[in-house]
């Protein structure tokens, strides 16, 4: 597994919260559907992460796992294009987390922004636990166990990827300097052939002496094409190129995803905690009723009162679902009292029902065939473990605990 290839591997996960809603679909799932056709994708159910905040009531987790996976499949995540698995069924996550905890300074965990934010938001829960303090490092293990190069996150999660980069950097600094590293690297360069070796050395010199990032990129691409050197030698040469030791755990990059524009029924962020959601599998009649009873601009008490779409939660739905012509109709009709709120909502109702119809049809198929869903996950568990075992072998050898 080399660094250039690692950059094409995507890792992302979701805590099992049960049935997913439109906020999940527009904020995460549509992005996953696109990514699975562009990269090697690993999507996992973060059930251990669920226990960091809901350890006192684990009974809800199992049903939530299968509900969420069904929604993934119904939304278009394909087992033929992406590997889907459950975190706790790949115990290598936990072992790497334990090993990384040996080298991670306590202060790094305490300064992660979401650590104090979640404690503040979840005051009713006792979060003074080791598991809650260490969950950002478990996230790092989730990423590093697959040597993932890209991690799709929102802006509020960038700090977690930065922590992962720092942990990987520290690990490589501590354990990448194997005895005779430079001699082994020089011998690996010779295996590239005279022309490629000369090019590699020149690119390395330009990067290290002049800070030329283009030279670094070209040299990495050159390494990726080499057929005559082993994976171990390639990893040494990536480190040699960058002036470090062997890169055992590549540093991932954040793949910033656009913030979800999907509002809740009350105009706030769509969230179960606000009771303002439309679930992907809500009955069409229930969806229609929820949308018809949405609050609107409080200034429109009567049908002939003019309103302001910018003060109305329904307008935010139009920004997601309606074309320019419909939006212009809404703006003019609302401000001039030419249309009523019921009329304004109808295009949204039609669009949401149309979007969810194929998703709900696929979901019903999976609901009636749970054995297939479990088989898909079991295959994903095994595929994920195969990759995770290889990484853990590298880590154990680097830390001197391989033994056999």
C-alpha positions, 0 to 999 in steps of 0.5 A: 500500500503506497502513499499515492494509492493511499490518497485514492482511498476514502474512509468515512463512517456514521454513528448508528442513529437508526432511520436516516432523514433528508439531512443525512441524505443531502449532507452525507449519503449523496456525497458517498454515492458520488465518491464510491465511483471515483475512489476506493471507499470504505464506509463503516457503522461507528458502533463503538463511537455510539457507545462513547455517549450512549453506553448506558443504553446499548439496546438501541444500537443493534436495531439502529445499525440495520436500519441505517445500513438499509437506508445506505443501500436504499440511497444508492451505496453499492456493495459492488462499488464500496466496502460497508462494514461494522466497526466493532466487527473489525477488532484491528481498529481497537488494537491500533487505538490501544497502540496509538494511545501509547504515544499520543500526548493527553493534551492533544485529546483535550484540545480537540474542539468537539471534546468540550463542545459535546460535554456542553451539549450533552450535560445530562450525560456523564461523559467523564469517561476514558472512552469519551476522552479517547474517541478522537484517537479512535477516529484516528485509528479508524482512518489510519488502519486503512491508510486512507488518503481522503476523509470527507468531513465538514468544517467542524470535523477538520480538527479530527483529521488534523489530530490524525495527521499529527498522530501519524507524523509522530508514529512515523518519526518514532518508528520509521527510523529503522536501522540502516534506513538510508542504506536500504533506501539507497539500495531501493533507488538503485532497483529503479534503473539508472534513468529513473534513479537519476530522475528520482534523486534530482527530484528529491534534491529539488524538493529538499533543497528548494521546497519545490512541491511539484518535484515532490508530486512528480517523484511520488508519481514516479514511485507509484509506477515502479514495478521492480521494488517491493511495497516496503521499499516504496514506503521507505522511498516515500519517507526518504523523499520527504526527509523523514523515515519510512512512512508506515502510516500515511497522513490523510487529507481532509476532503471538505464536503459542502455543508448540508443546505437541508433545513428542518421543518422549523428552519433549524438544522434537521435533527432528531433532537429537534423533532423536525425531520423527514425520515427517508422511509416516512409514509408519503401521507405522513410526509405530506402532512408534515410539510403541509403543517410546516410553520411559515412567515408569521407575518402571513396571518391571512391569505391576503397578507404579503410575506417575506420568503427569507423569513419562512422555513418553506423557502429554505426547502425551495432552495434545495428542491426548486428550479429558478422559475419556481423560486421566482414564482414563490418570491413574487407570489409570497411578497404580493400575496398572489399565492397562499402558503398551501400553494407555496408548499405543494411543489416541495411536497411533490419534489420530496415525494418524487425523490424518496419514491425510489429510495423507499422502494429499494428500502422495502426490498431490503427490509424484506430480505434482511439476510442479504443486508447482513451478508453484504455487511459480513462480506464488507467486514471481511474485506475491511479486516484483510486490509486492517490486518496488513496495516497492523502487521506493519505497526507491530513490526515497527513497534517491535511486538511482531514476535513471530 
